[in-house]
Amino acid sequence: MKDRVLGEDPSGIESIIERLIRDQYQGGSTIMTAISAVEIALWDIVGKECGQPLYKLEAAPRRGSQPTPMDGMAAAKHRRSMRLRP
């Protein structure tokens, strides 16, 4: 799994996780737990890079609708444009 993650852009969380799941589909619950840990680590990297806590990166607020999950860098850009701070 390490070879599939190291060197990748951490802001591409969705594509990295999709690729890990696709490539490891026969691994069972242990592999899925490891993939979950990788996803959390990627979100943490993006949050630290943007200076934002994870809960602010998970979704963009919208009036009259439920929050929509965003890619890490898209969420960070949204937060900067709204001038939100941790």
PyMOL commands that set and color helices and strands:
alter all, ss='L'
color gray80, all
select helices_A, chain A and resi 2-5+13-23+28-50+54-57+72-81
alter helices_A, ss='H'
color red, helices_A
select strands_A, chain A and resi 59-60+68-69
alter strands_A, ss='S'
color yellow, strands_A
deselect
rebuild
show_as cartoon
